[in-house]
Amino acid sequence: MNTLLPTSTAGSLPKPSWLAEPEQLWSPWKLQGEQLADGKNFALRLALEEQQQANLDIVSDGEQTRQHFVTTFIEHLEGVDFEKRETVKIRNRYDASVPSVVGEVSRPHSVFVEDAKLLRSFTKQPIKWALPGPMTMIDTLYDGHYKSREKLAWEFAKILNQEALELEAAGVDIIQFDEPAFNVFFDEVNDWGIATLERALEGLKCETAVHICYGYGIKANTDWKKTLGNEWRQYEAVFPKLQQSKIDIVSLECQNSRVPMDLIELIRGKKVMVGAIDVATHEVETPEQVAATLRKALQFVDADKLYPCTNCGMLPLPRQVVRDKLKALTAGAAIVRQELTA
């Protein structure tokens, strides 16, 4: 990446109201059949245009073709029954009705590759594509077949690797694995979670990222954050091992969070996507607030390794709020970029 402080979003952007109910996770599609396929493609183009209007350096699909950042990928796999649902506790925080693993899991065909090719045809800008990480996938399912979180995670890692290699071939520049589960299941992360993540990125020549956050700005997550005390030190449990891993970029939450910024020291040498936009509030940051967060981060990460970003996906936020927040992100990054090159 030749641009200093290249900006991007962490993941999802709001969908048009004609495609799905705004500001809702798992919102059902409002279109069907060919209309739905055309609608998703049009929404993907709109999401790209909104990112370009905000002057983002690295663009994404805004997850416009997916109902949910985890389950849409799982829907395309064999061995998972969406009719046979069970209630599980997601990330040890909230109950959700999820599909069941009923047999050997496999990927009969690519999931997002055609979407990636379409996005690549629209732009020459660097593209980042998010996939769910193996540990977050197993936490969003009921496993009635393998009966082993680790075994299922390894199977998903192999499947994710197939998808990632095809996305790279389609022209994706950065593949990001979303692992909010890394902030919860620390022993498993260190025992086999990071190893399964490395299996998912095996053979990739493009850049790879892992996004570890405190979740969307939904009530279950904001309530959980209130229980974490004055300092959120969850990253401390997994950063040392991540620092030794093959992953190129670590994406973390910083804006309005109680994560001590000096924890970035633990991943010294990695590129860091610093979340400088809070996705849990409608209040729009000023460019100066964004710049202040980036300046703090620069005490612990070299400027050529700092990627300003959002804390998490922005799907639950109103579209105008998102537009304004993304403009604040790029304006704040521009302030610091100017300071660094003056």
C-alpha positions in Angstrom: 0.0 0.0 0.0 1.7 3.2 -1.2 -0.7 5.6 0.5 0.3 6.7 4.0 -2.5 6.0 6.5 -4.9 4.2 4.0 -8.5 4.4 5.2 -11.2 1.7 5.1 -14.2 0.3 6.9 -14.1 -2.7 9.1 -17.0 -4.4 7.2 -20.7 -3.9 6.7 -22.4 -0.8 5.5 -26.2 0.0 5.6 -28.3 -1.7 2.9 -30.8 0.3 0.8 -34.3 0.3 2.4 -35.7 -1.3 -0.8 -33.4 -4.3 -0.4 -33.7 -5.0 3.4 -35.0 -3.3 6.5 -32.4 -0.8 7.6 -30.5 -0.9 10.9 -31.3 -4.6 11.6 -29.1 -7.6 11.8 -30.5 -10.7 9.9 -33.0 -8.5 8.1 -34.9 -10.6 5.5 -34.6 -9.6 1.9 -37.5 -7.6 0.4 -36.9 -8.9 -3.1 -36.9 -12.4 -4.6 -35.4 -14.3 -7.5 -33.8 -12.3 -10.3 -34.9 -9.0 -8.8 -33.0 -9.9 -5.6 -29.8 -10.8 -7.6 -30.0 -7.5 -9.5 -30.8 -5.6 -6.4 -27.8 -7.0 -4.5 -25.5 -6.1 -7.5 -26.9 -2.6 -7.6 -26.5 -2.2 -3.8 -22.9 -3.3 -4.1 -22.3 -0.6 -6.7 -24.0 2.0 -4.4 -21.9 1.0 -1.5 -18.7 1.4 -3.6 -19.9 4.9 -4.7 -20.5 5.9 -1.1 -17.1 4.8 0.0 -15.6 6.7 -3.0 -17.5 9.8 -2.1 -16.1 9.6 1.4 -12.6 9.3 -0.1 -11.8 5.9 1.4 -8.5 4.5 0.1 -9.4 0.8 0.4 -12.9 -0.2 -0.6 -15.1 -3.2 0.0 -18.5 -4.7 -0.9 -20.0 -3.3 2.3 -21.4 -6.8 2.7 -24.4 -5.8 0.6 -25.1 -9.3 -0.7 -25.2 -11.0 2.7 -27.9 -11.1 5.4 -25.3 -11.6 8.1 -21.5 -11.6 8.2 -21.3 -15.3 9.3 -24.5 -17.1 8.4 -24.6 -16.1 4.7 -21.3 -17.9 4.2 -22.5 -21.0 6.1 -25.8 -21.1 4.0 -23.7 -22.1 1.0 -22.1 -25.1 2.7 -23.2 -28.7 2.7 -23.5 -30.5 6.1 -25.5 -27.6 7.7 -29.2 -27.8 8.1 -30.9 -24.3 8.3 -34.3 -25.9 9.0 -33.0 -27.8 12.1 -32.4 -24.9 14.4 -31.2 -24.7 18.0 -30.8 -21.9 20.4 -27.2 -21.1 21.4 -25.5 -18.3 23.3 -23.5 -16.2 20.8 -20.1 -15.1 22.2 -21.4 -16.0 25.7 -23.6 -12.9 25.5 -27.0 -13.3 23.8 -29.3 -16.2 22.6 -29.8 -16.8 18.9 -31.6 -19.4 16.9 -28.9 -20.9 14.7 -28.6 -23.8 12.1 -27.2 -27.2 13.0 -24.2 -29.1 11.6 -25.7 -32.5 10.7 -22.9 -34.0 8.6 -19.4 -33.5 7.1 -19.1 -29.8 6.1 -18.0 -28.9 2.6 -18.2 -26.0 0.1 -19.7 -27.3 -3.2 -19.1 -23.9 -5.0 -17.7 -20.5 -4.3 -19.7 -18.1 -2.2 -18.6 -14.5 -2.8 -16.2 -14.9 -5.8 -18.7 -13.6 -8.4 -19.5 -10.6 -6.1 -15.7 -9.9 -5.9 -15.3 -10.1 -9.6 -18.1 -7.6 -10.1 -16.6 -5.2 -7.5 -13.2 -5.5 -9.2 -14.8 -4.6 -12.6 -16.1 -1.3 -11.0 -12.9 0.0 -9.5 -9.1 -0.1 -9.7 -8.8 0.8 -6.0 -7.5 -1.8 -3.5 -10.3 -4.1 -2.4 -10.6 -5.6 1.1 -13.0 -8.6 1.5 -14.2 -9.9 4.8 -14.9 -13.5 5.6 -15.9 -15.0 9.0 -13.1 -16.6 10.9 -13.2 -20.3 11.8 -13.7 -19.7 15.6 -16.5 -17.1 15.0 -18.2 -19.6 12.6 -18.3 -22.4 15.1 -19.7 -20.0 17.7 -22.7 -19.2 15.4 -23.8 -22.8 14.9 -25.1 -25.8 16.8 -22.8 -28.7 16.2 -24.6 -32.0 16.3 -22.1 -33.9 14.2 -18.4 -33.3 15.1 -19.2 -32.6 18.7 -15.8 -30.9 18.9 -15.4 -27.1 18.5 -11.7 -27.6 17.5 -12.4 -30.3 14.8 -15.2 -28.2 13.3 -13.0 -25.1 13.3 -10.3 -27.0 11.3 -12.9 -28.1 8.8 -14.1 -24.5 8.4 -10.5 -23.3 8.0 -10.0 -25.6 5.0 -13.2 -24.4 3.4 -12.3 -20.7 4.1 -8.9 -21.3 2.5 -10.6 -22.5 -0.7 -12.8 -19.4 -0.8 -9.9 -17.0 0.0 -7.6 -18.4 -2.7 -10.4 -17.9 -5.3 -11.1 -14.3 -4.0 -7.4 -13.5 -4.4 -7.6 -14.8 -7.9 -10.6 -12.6 -8.5 -8.5 -9.5 -7.7 -9.0 -9.0 -4.0 -6.0 -7.2 -2.3 -6.7 -7.8 1.4 -8.6 -10.7 2.8 -9.9 -10.0 6.3 -11.1 -12.8 8.7 -13.6 -11.5 11.3 -12.9 -13.1 14.7 -14.9 -11.3 17.4 -14.8 -14.7 19.2 -11.1 -14.1 19.8 -12.1 -11.5 22.5 -14.0 -14.2 24.5 -12.5 -17.7 24.2 -8.9 -16.9 25.2 -7.7 -20.4 26.0 -9.1 -21.8 22.8 -7.6 -18.9 20.7 -4.2 -19.7 22.0 -4.5 -23.5 21.9 -5.9 -23.8 18.4 -7.8 -20.6 17.3 -4.8 -18.8 15.7 -3.6 -22.1 14.2 -6.9 -22.6 12.4 -6.8 -19.0 11.2 -3.3 -19.6 9.7 -4.7 -22.7 8.0 -7.4 -20.4 6.4 -4.8 -18.1 4.9 -2.4 -20.8 3.7 -1.0 -20.1 0.3 -2.3 -16.6 0.0 0.0 -14.0 -1.5 -2.3 -11.0 -1.0 -2.4 -9.3 2.4 -4.3 -10.9 5.2 -6.0 -9.3 8.2 -7.9 -10.4 11.3 -10.6 -8.2 12.8 -11.1 -8.6 16.5 -13.7 -6.3 18.0 -16.2 -5.9 20.8 -19.1 -6.4 18.4 -21.8 -4.4 16.5 -23.5 -1.5 18.3 -26.4 -3.7 19.5 -27.8 -3.8 23.0 -26.3 -7.2 24.0 -22.8 -6.0 23.1 -23.1 -2.5 24.7 -24.5 -4.1 27.9 -21.6 -6.6 27.9 -19.1 -3.7 27.6 -20.5 -2.1 30.7 -19.4 -5.2 32.7 -15.8 -5.1 31.5 -14.6 -2.4 34.0 -12.4 0.7 33.4 -9.8 -1.0 31.2 -10.6 -3.5 28.5 -7.5 -5.8 28.4 -9.0 -8.7 26.4 -6.5 -8.1 23.5 -3.7 -8.7 26.0 -4.6 -12.4 26.1 -4.2 -13.1 22.3 -1.9 -10.4 21.0 1.4 -12.1 21.9 0.5 -15.2 19.9 -0.9 -13.1 17.1 2.4 -11.2 16.9 4.1 -14.5 16.1 1.5 -15.5 13.5 1.6 -15.3 9.7 -1.3 -12.7 9.7 -0.2 -9.4 8.2 -2.7 -6.9 9.7 -4.5 -6.8 13.0 -7.7 -4.8 13.2 -8.8 -3.5 16.6 -11.3 -1.3 18.3 -10.0 2.0 19.7 -12.5 4.9 19.4 -14.5 5.5 22.6 -13.3 2.1 23.9 -11.5 1.5 27.1 -8.8 -0.5 25.4 -5.4 0.8 26.6 -3.6 2.0 23.5 -0.3 0.6 24.7 -1.5 -2.9 24.1 -0.6 -2.3 20.4 3.0 -2.7 21.6 2.2 -6.4 21.9 1.8 -6.7 18.1 4.8 -4.6 17.2 5.9 -5.3 13.6 2.3 -6.0 12.4 0.3 -3.6 10.4 -2.6 -2.3 12.5 -6.1 -1.2 11.5 -7.0 1.2 14.2 -10.7 1.7 14.8 -11.1 5.5 14.9 -14.9 5.6 14.4 -17.3 4.4 17.1 -20.1 2.2 15.6 -22.1 2.1 18.8 -23.3 5.7 18.7 -25.1 8.0 16.2 -22.9 10.8 17.4 -20.5 11.7 14.5 -16.9 12.2 15.4 -15.1 15.4 14.4 -12.0 15.0 12.1 -9.9 16.3 15.1 -11.3 13.5 17.3 -10.3 10.9 14.7 -6.9 12.6 14.3 -6.4 12.5 18.1 -7.0 8.7 18.2 -4.5 8.1 15.3 -1.9 10.3 17.0 -2.2 8.2 20.2 -1.8 5.0 18.1 1.3 6.4 16.4 3.1 6.2 19.8 2.9 2.4 19.4 2.9 1.7 15.7 5.0 3.0 12.8 3.2 5.4 10.5 3.7 3.1 7.4 1.9 0.3 9.3 -1.1 2.3 10.5 -4.4 1.8 8.7 -7.3 4.1 10.0 -10.5 2.2 10.1 -13.9 1.9 11.8 -14.3 0.0 15.1 -16.6 -2.6 13.5 -19.3 -3.0 10.8 -21.8 -0.1 10.4 -24.9 -2.0 9.3 -27.1 -1.1 12.4 -26.5 2.7 11.9 -28.6 5.1 9.8 -27.2 5.7 6.3 -26.6 9.5 6.8 -24.8 8.9 10.1 -22.5 6.4 8.3 -21.8 8.9 5.4 -20.8 11.5 7.9 -18.7 9.2 10.0 -16.8 7.9 7.0 -16.1 11.5 5.9 -14.8 12.3 9.4 -12.6 9.2 9.2 -10.9 10.3 6.0 -10.7 14.0 7.1 -9.1 13.0 10.4 -6.6 10.7 8.6 -5.8 13.6 6.2 -4.9 15.9 9.1 -2.4 13.4 10.5 -1.1 12.5 7.1 -0.3 16.2 6.5 1.4 16.4 9.9 3.6 13.4 9.1 4.7 14.7 5.7 5.1 18.4 6.7 
